[in-house]
Amino acid sequence: MVFVWLAVCIIAVLLELLTPTALISIWFAVGGAIGILTACIALPLWVQITCFVIVSIVSM
């Protein structure tokens, strides 16, 4: 699952680089980083997704 979160981070950063005038997807990269951390400590998938959503929303 770590690789899925890593892909989310990379895609979000690439999308952000393609739209330099506005902050569009960097928040999802931050949420993806938290997803990586929660996956590394082997939390259940629902906890990973919940942390991703909460951190992405708070980052906005």
C-alpha positions in Angstrom: 0.0 0.0 0.0 3.0 2.3 0.5 3.5 2.4 -3.3 0.0 3.5 -3.9 0.4 6.4 -1.5 3.8 7.2 -3.1 2.1 7.3 -6.5 -0.6 9.6 -5.1 2.2 12.0 -3.9 4.1 11.9 -7.2 1.0 12.5 -9.3 -0.1 15.3 -7.1 3.3 17.0 -7.2 3.4 16.6 -11.0 0.0 18.1 -11.4 1.1 21.0 -9.2 4.1 21.5 -11.4 1.9 21.7 -14.5 -0.2 24.4 -12.9 2.3 26.8 -11.5 -0.1 29.8 -11.1 -2.4 28.2 -8.5 -2.1 25.7 -5.7 -4.3 22.9 -6.9 -3.1 19.6 -5.8 -0.2 20.1 -3.4 -2.7 19.4 -0.5 -3.1 15.9 -1.8 0.7 15.4 -1.8 0.7 16.3 1.9 -2.1 13.9 2.5 -0.3 11.2 0.5 2.7 11.6 2.7 0.6 11.0 5.8 -0.8 8.0 3.9 2.7 6.7 3.5 3.4 7.1 7.2 0.3 5.3 8.2 1.0 2.5 5.8 4.5 2.1 7.2 3.2 1.5 10.6 0.7 -1.0 9.2 -2.6 0.7 10.1 -5.7 -0.6 8.5 -6.7 0.8 5.1 -9.7 2.7 6.4 -7.4 4.6 8.9 -5.0 5.4 6.1 -7.8 6.8 3.9 -9.3 8.7 6.8 -5.9 10.3 7.7 -5.4 11.2 4.0 -8.7 12.9 3.8 -8.4 14.8 7.1 -4.9 16.0 6.4 -5.7 17.0 2.9 -8.7 19.0 4.0 -6.8 20.6 6.9 -3.9 21.5 4.6 -6.3 23.5 2.4 
